[in-house]
Amino acid sequence: MGSSAFEIILVPVLWGTFCGIVAGMAILAVMNAVEALVDRLGRRARSIEAVRPAARVAPRRTYRPAVRSGLSRGAYG
């Protein structure tokens, strides 16, 4: 039984840390690739929408001024 504490404790911890870092980098690379692909597809869809004339029509404004209460009307004029 020539096992030392280094072989029993530190080697699995170091290998686990190393494998975790490598796996995290791989997952991050895949996520960035998927994000770039979705961004390209979204850009293409937006350019197709811009060609249609209905996309150039501005939406109706539904803005209405806020109603002032008696207290704020009296304090500010």
C-alpha positions in Angstrom: 0.0 0.0 0.0 2.2 2.8 -1.3 -0.6 5.4 -1.3 0.2 8.8 0.0 -2.1 11.6 1.0 -1.2 13.4 -2.2 -2.5 10.5 -4.4 -5.6 10.0 -2.3 -6.8 13.6 -1.8 -5.0 16.1 -4.0 -4.9 14.3 -7.3 -8.7 13.8 -7.6 -9.3 17.4 -6.5 -6.8 18.7 -9.1 -8.2 16.5 -11.8 -11.8 17.5 -10.9 -10.8 21.2 -11.0 -9.1 20.9 -14.3 -11.9 18.9 -15.9 -14.4 21.4 -14.5 -12.6 24.3 -16.0 -12.3 22.6 -19.4 -16.0 21.6 -19.3 -17.0 25.2 -18.4 -14.9 26.6 -21.3 -16.6 24.1 -23.7 -20.1 25.0 -22.5 -19.3 28.7 -22.8 -18.0 28.3 -26.4 -21.2 26.4 -27.3 -23.4 29.1 -25.7 -21.6 31.8 -27.6 -22.0 29.9 -30.9 -25.7 29.5 -30.3 -26.1 33.1 -29.3 -24.3 34.2 -32.5 -26.5 31.9 -34.6 -29.7 33.2 -33.0 -28.5 36.8 -33.5 -27.9 36.2 -37.2 -31.3 34.5 -37.6 -33.0 37.4 -35.8 -31.2 40.0 -37.9 -32.3 38.2 -41.1 -35.9 38.1 -39.8 -35.9 41.8 -39.1 -34.5 42.6 -42.5 -37.4 40.6 -44.1 -39.9 42.5 -42.0 -38.5 45.8 -43.0 -39.2 45.0 -46.7 -42.9 44.8 -46.1 -44.7 48.2 -46.4 -46.8 47.5 -43.2 -43.5 47.5 -41.2 -42.9 51.1 -42.2 -46.2 52.4 -40.8 -45.7 54.0 -37.4 -47.9 52.7 -34.6 -50.7 54.9 -33.3 -49.9 56.9 -30.3 -52.1 56.2 -27.3 -50.6 58.8 -25.1 -53.0 60.7 -22.9 -51.8 63.4 -20.5 -52.1 62.5 -16.8 -55.0 64.0 -14.9 -53.9 66.3 -12.2 -55.4 66.0 -8.8 -56.8 69.1 -6.9 -53.9 69.1 -4.5 -51.2 69.3 -7.2 -53.2 71.8 -9.2 -53.5 74.1 -6.2 -49.8 73.8 -5.4 -48.4 74.3 -8.9 -50.9 76.7 -10.4 
